[in-house]
Amino acid sequence: MRGISIRPTAARQAINGGTGLSERPERDFFEMDIANHNRKLVHYGKYVFALSTLLPFRLGKKKPTETLSTAELLDRYPRRVKLRWREEAGRLPVKSPRQAIKSDRTDDLADGLVMEIEGGWCHGRQCDWIGIDDVVLSELHRCDGPLAPKAVPGGWLNPRRIRRAMTTPRRLPQPVRVAGDVVVLNTSGSHNYFHWLCEVLPRLELVRQAGVLQADAYVVDNYKPFQRQALDLLGIPSDKVIEPHEGLLLHADRLIVPSLATTASRRRLSERLQSQLKSATNPPHAQPGRRLYVSRRLARNRSLGNDAEVAALLARHGFESHCLEQYTLEEQVRLFRDAAIVVGLHGAGLTNILLSARPIDLIEIKPSNCDRDYFQLLANEVGASCQQVAASRNRWRGSWHCPLEPLENAVLGAIAASETPLLANHTA
């Protein structure tokens, strides 16, 4: 199927006409076919790149250094930047101070909003370089320069920092023009199920509220099974999806930019996924109050060495053991919709508490060296209680060990708490 064709001349005239800006030399824009663009991409684990743009050496324009907030952008470009929709949704929970590093978004938007930028541009896999002319939107911009020195902790000899230094170009690639409305959805960590469900897809709900969901193109990942399944469920056709990478610079007629995800947008996403699968999530044999153990015995990293013992202990208390890597998104929605208690090692599978139709009890087996509080924050958002059981290990990079006695005590407490309302209703 042939993708959307780019019309550079008409798009350039629409942007330059009547803006009141000083005339600048016109740049040459490539034409892009979306289907052909996606077909030529190379996927290696979490990395996405095009062979033609793999090397960091470019002859293009230097990356801009001026950043403007949303308010400043609206003030400077009143005719080209519009605020399409806004909600009072509260601030997105931020990471704990221990997790904060220089490259984090420290000025997250307090409210959910959707902005339209005429002649806007978007660059990079994380879509954090978004701007107009030679300025960058500061709220979505992660790095202060072409390479933030402290973007990766561990010093100058950290292998991740060396790789970042070698693969982060200081110049923008040759731009491509996309006609029509282009919605930007991707953000950092989009390859991970947690970030995908909690940070990427909720931005689509913001766009839906703004009434511009039927766009001409969407900039978002679409190569992993759970990504394709989710976009299909939410009505995003695959032939309109542009997969971003570090060698891609898009110039759109109208760039639709939602803010970062909010609590309200995550709740709407949960409701929409459940409604889309209503027939599948309400089978005749539905079991309200299910107790689930999310096992990571098939995971490549961060697994429990005594997983069999943990599963056996939980089975005595009526828990079902599941490896979510074997399930489709529809099956995971069906599984978690009627869950009452969920137990699992810190990992992406616990994100599915967002899909529960009722407040649940979450028991997170947390590695001793993990200071990320993602699931505790998520539990607070969905009205779930959260207990944590510390896991330990004897050697570096070894399997983790969950103490059985503290885990059983936490399980018994959760069972008692979940059964108390039932007993009260029965007595009444």
C-alpha positions in Angstrom: 0.0 0.0 0.0 1.3 3.3 -1.0 1.8 5.8 1.9 1.1 9.5 2.0 2.9 11.5 -0.6 4.8 14.7 0.4 4.2 17.9 -1.6 7.1 20.1 -0.7 6.3 23.2 -2.9 2.7 23.6 -1.6 3.7 23.0 2.0 6.5 25.5 1.8 4.1 28.2 0.3 1.6 27.5 3.1 4.2 28.1 5.7 5.9 31.1 4.3 2.8 32.9 3.1 1.5 35.7 5.3 3.6 34.9 8.3 5.2 38.3 8.6 8.6 36.7 9.0 11.7 37.7 7.2 12.4 35.8 4.0 15.0 33.1 4.2 16.5 31.0 1.4 14.3 28.0 0.6 15.7 24.6 1.6 15.3 21.5 -0.5 13.0 18.9 1.0 12.8 15.2 0.2 9.6 13.5 -0.7 8.7 10.5 1.5 6.5 7.6 1.1 5.5 6.4 4.6 5.2 2.7 3.8 8.6 2.8 2.0 10.2 4.7 4.8 9.1 2.1 7.4 10.1 -0.8 5.3 13.7 0.4 5.1 14.2 0.7 8.8 16.4 -1.7 10.8 15.2 -2.9 14.2 17.8 -4.3 16.6 16.4 -4.8 20.1 15.1 -1.5 21.3 17.1 0.4 18.6 15.6 1.7 15.3 17.6 3.2 12.6 18.0 3.7 8.9 21.2 2.5 7.2 21.4 5.7 5.1 21.5 7.9 8.3 23.5 5.6 10.6 26.7 7.6 10.7 26.7 10.7 13.0 28.6 12.8 10.5 26.2 15.2 8.7 26.6 18.3 6.6 23.2 19.8 7.6 22.2 22.7 9.7 23.4 22.8 13.3 20.9 22.0 16.0 19.2 25.1 17.4 20.1 26.2 20.9 17.2 28.6 21.7 14.4 27.0 23.7 10.9 28.5 24.3 8.1 27.4 26.6 4.6 26.9 25.3 3.5 30.3 26.5 6.5 32.0 24.9 5.9 30.1 21.6 2.3 31.2 21.6 3.3 34.8 22.2 6.1 34.9 19.5 4.1 33.0 16.8 0.4 34.0 17.4 -0.5 33.2 13.7 1.3 29.9 13.5 0.9 28.3 16.9 -2.6 27.5 18.3 -3.7 26.0 21.6 -6.3 23.4 20.4 -7.3 22.0 23.8 -6.4 22.1 27.5 -7.5 20.4 30.7 -6.8 20.9 34.3 -5.4 17.5 35.0 -2.7 18.1 37.7 1.0 17.6 37.4 2.4 14.3 36.2 4.2 12.5 39.0 7.9 13.2 38.8 10.7 10.8 39.6 12.3 10.7 43.0 15.4 13.0 43.6 17.6 10.0 43.4 16.4 9.2 39.9 16.6 12.8 38.7 19.5 13.5 36.2 20.3 16.5 34.1 18.6 15.0 31.0 15.3 14.5 32.7 12.3 16.8 31.9 12.4 19.1 34.9 9.7 21.4 33.7 6.9 19.0 32.9 3.7 20.6 31.8 1.3 20.9 34.7 -1.8 20.5 32.6 -2.7 18.3 29.7 -2.9 20.3 26.4 -2.7 19.9 22.7 -0.9 22.5 20.5 -0.9 23.0 16.7 2.2 24.3 15.1 1.9 25.4 11.5 5.2 24.5 9.7 6.4 22.7 12.9 9.3 20.2 12.8 10.1 17.1 14.8 13.5 15.3 15.1 14.8 12.2 16.8 13.6 8.8 18.0 12.2 10.2 21.2 10.6 13.2 19.4 12.1 15.5 22.0 13.3 18.0 19.4 10.1 19.8 18.5 10.0 23.3 17.3 9.3 26.0 14.7 11.9 27.9 12.7 15.1 27.9 14.8 13.6 27.4 18.3 12.8 24.3 20.3 9.9 23.6 22.6 11.5 23.5 26.1 8.9 21.3 27.9 9.5 18.3 25.7 13.3 18.9 25.2 15.5 16.5 27.2 19.0 17.6 26.4 20.5 21.1 26.9 22.8 20.7 23.9 23.8 18.2 21.3 25.2 16.0 24.1 24.5 16.5 27.8 27.6 15.6 29.7 25.7 14.1 32.6 22.9 12.5 30.6 24.3 9.0 31.6 25.6 8.6 35.2 29.0 6.9 35.8 31.5 9.4 34.5 33.2 9.9 31.1 34.3 6.2 30.8 30.8 4.8 31.1 30.2 2.6 28.0 26.7 4.0 27.6 28.0 7.6 27.6 30.7 6.7 25.0 28.1 5.1 22.8 25.9 8.2 23.2 28.8 10.5 22.3 29.6 8.5 19.2 26.0 8.3 17.9 24.6 11.7 18.8 25.0 14.0 15.8 25.5 17.7 16.4 23.7 18.6 13.1 20.2 18.0 11.9 19.6 15.6 8.9 18.1 16.6 5.6 14.4 17.4 6.3 11.4 15.7 4.8 8.0 17.4 4.3 4.8 15.7 5.3 1.5 17.2 4.1 -1.5 17.7 6.3 -1.8 17.1 10.1 1.0 15.1 11.8 0.4 13.9 15.3 3.5 13.4 17.5 3.1 10.6 20.1 6.5 9.0 20.7 8.6 9.8 23.7 11.5 8.3 25.6 11.3 4.6 26.5 8.6 3.8 23.9 10.1 0.4 23.4 9.2 -0.6 26.9 5.7 -1.8 27.8 5.5 0.4 30.9 6.4 3.6 29.1 4.3 2.7 26.1 1.2 2.2 28.2 1.7 5.0 30.7 3.4 7.7 28.6 2.9 7.2 24.9 -0.6 5.9 24.4 -2.2 8.4 26.9 -1.0 11.2 24.6 -3.3 9.8 22.0 -6.2 10.3 24.4 -5.2 14.0 24.7 -5.3 14.3 20.9 -8.7 12.6 20.9 -10.1 15.2 23.4 -8.8 17.9 21.1 -10.9 16.5 18.2 -8.0 16.0 15.8 -7.6 12.2 16.0 -8.2 11.7 12.3 -4.8 12.9 11.2 -2.8 12.3 8.1 0.2 10.8 9.9 1.3 9.7 13.4 4.9 9.7 14.6 5.2 6.7 16.9 6.8 3.3 17.2 5.0 0.4 15.5 7.3 -2.6 15.3 6.7 -4.6 18.5 3.6 -6.8 18.8 2.1 -5.0 21.7 2.6 -1.7 19.9 0.8 -2.9 16.8 -2.0 -4.4 18.8 -2.6 -1.3 20.8 -2.6 1.1 17.8 -5.0 -1.2 16.0 -7.3 -1.4 19.0 -7.3 2.4 19.2 -8.1 2.9 15.5 -4.7 4.1 14.2 -4.1 2.6 10.7 -0.6 1.2 10.2 -0.3 2.9 6.8 -0.4 6.3 8.5 2.3 5.5 11.1 5.8 7.1 10.7 8.4 5.3 12.8 10.9 7.9 14.1 14.6 7.4 14.4 17.6 9.7 15.0 18.2 10.3 11.3 14.7 11.6 10.6 13.7 15.3 10.6 10.0 15.9 9.7 8.6 19.3 8.6 4.8 19.2 8.7 2.1 21.5 7.4 0.5 21.3 10.8 2.3 19.5 13.6 -0.1 18.4 16.4 1.8 18.2 19.7 0.2 16.8 22.8 1.7 17.5 26.2 3.2 14.7 28.4 0.7 12.2 29.7 -1.6 13.1 32.6 -3.4 11.0 35.2 -6.7 11.8 33.5 -5.4 10.7 30.1 -4.2 7.4 31.5 -7.6 6.7 33.1 -9.3 7.5 29.8 -6.9 5.1 28.0 -7.8 2.3 30.4 -11.5 2.8 29.9 -11.1 2.9 26.1 -9.1 -0.3 25.9 -11.6 -2.1 28.1 -14.5 -0.7 26.0 -12.9 -1.7 22.7 -12.6 -5.3 24.1 -15.9 -5.4 25.9 -17.0 -8.7 24.4 -13.6 -10.2 25.1 -13.3 -8.9 28.6 -16.7 -10.1 29.7 -16.7 -13.8 28.9 -19.3 -16.1 30.5 -16.7 -17.7 32.7 -15.4 -14.4 34.1 -13.9 -14.7 37.6 -14.3 -11.5 39.7 -11.7 -11.2 42.4 -8.9 -13.1 40.7 -5.5 -13.4 42.3 -2.6 -13.2 39.9 1.1 -13.8 40.1 3.1 -12.1 37.3 6.1 -14.4 36.9 9.3 -13.4 35.2 10.8 -16.8 34.8 11.0 -16.3 31.0 12.5 -12.9 31.2 16.1 -12.3 30.0 17.0 -10.2 33.0 15.8 -9.5 36.6 14.3 -12.9 37.5 13.7 -14.7 40.7 15.9 -17.6 41.5 13.2 -19.1 43.8 10.4 -18.4 41.3 9.0 -22.0 41.7 8.9 -21.7 45.5 7.1 -18.3 45.2 4.6 -19.7 42.7 3.9 -22.7 44.9 3.4 -20.6 48.0 1.0 -18.3 46.2 -0.9 -21.2 44.6 -1.8 -22.4 48.1 -3.6 -19.1 48.6 -5.5 -19.3 45.3 -3.1 -17.4 43.0 -2.8 -18.1 39.2 0.8 -17.9 37.8 1.1 -16.2 34.4 4.1 -15.2 32.1 2.7 -12.2 30.3 5.3 -12.5 27.5 3.1 -15.3 26.1 -0.1 -13.2 26.0 -1.4 -10.7 23.5 -2.6 -7.3 24.7 -6.2 -8.4 24.5 -5.5 -11.4 26.7 -3.7 -9.2 29.2 -6.7 -6.8 29.4 -9.0 -9.8 29.9 -6.7 -11.2 32.6 -6.4 -8.0 34.7 -9.9 -6.7 34.3 -11.2 -8.8 37.1 -8.0 -9.0 39.2 -8.3 -8.3 43.0 -4.7 -9.0 44.1 -1.5 -8.9 41.9 1.9 -10.1 43.0 5.0 -9.7 40.9 8.7 -8.8 40.7 9.4 -5.2 39.7 8.9 -5.2 35.9 6.8 -4.0 33.0 4.1 -6.7 33.6 2.9 -4.8 36.7 1.9 -1.9 34.5 -1.4 -3.9 33.7 -2.8 -2.7 37.1 -3.8 0.3 34.9 -6.2 -2.0 33.1 -8.1 -3.2 36.2 -11.8 -2.2 36.4 -11.7 -2.1 40.2 -9.2 -1.0 42.9 -6.8 -3.8 43.5 -4.0 -4.7 46.0 -0.5 -4.7 44.5 2.3 -6.6 46.1 5.6 -5.6 44.4 8.7 -7.7 45.0 11.3 -5.0 44.7 15.1 -5.6 44.2 17.1 -4.0 47.0 19.1 -1.9 44.5 16.0 -0.5 42.8 15.0 3.0 43.8 12.4 3.5 41.1 8.9 4.2 42.5 7.0 3.9 39.2 4.5 1.3 40.3 3.8 2.9 43.6 2.9 6.1 41.8 0.8 4.2 39.3 -1.0 2.4 42.1 -1.8 5.7 43.8 -3.3 7.0 40.5 -5.6 4.0 40.0 -6.6 3.9 43.7 -4.8 0.7 44.4 -3.0 -0.2 47.6 0.7 -1.1 47.2 3.0 -3.2 49.5 6.6 -3.9 48.8 8.7 -6.9 49.7 12.5 -6.5 49.4 14.4 -9.1 47.3 18.1 -9.7 47.6 20.9 -11.5 45.7 24.2 -13.0 46.6 26.3 -11.9 43.6 26.3 -9.1 41.1 24.0 -9.8 38.1 22.7 -12.9 39.8 19.1 -14.0 40.2 17.1 -12.3 42.9 15.7 -14.1 46.0 12.3 -13.3 47.5 11.9 -14.1 51.2 8.9 -16.3 51.6 7.7 -15.3 55.1 7.4 -11.5 54.4 5.7 -12.3 51.1 3.2 -14.6 52.7 2.4 -12.0 55.5 1.8 -9.4 52.8 -0.4 -11.8 50.9 -2.5 -12.7 53.9 -3.0 -9.0 54.7 -4.1 -8.3 51.2 -6.5 -11.3 51.2 -8.0 -10.1 54.5 -8.4 -6.6 53.3 -10.1 -7.7 50.0 -12.5 -10.1 51.8 -13.6 -7.6 54.5 -15.9 -5.6 52.2 -17.5 -8.9 51.1 -18.1 -10.0 54.6 -19.6 -6.6 55.6 -22.0 -6.7 52.6 -23.0 -10.3 53.5 -23.7 -9.3 57.1 -25.7 -6.3 56.1 
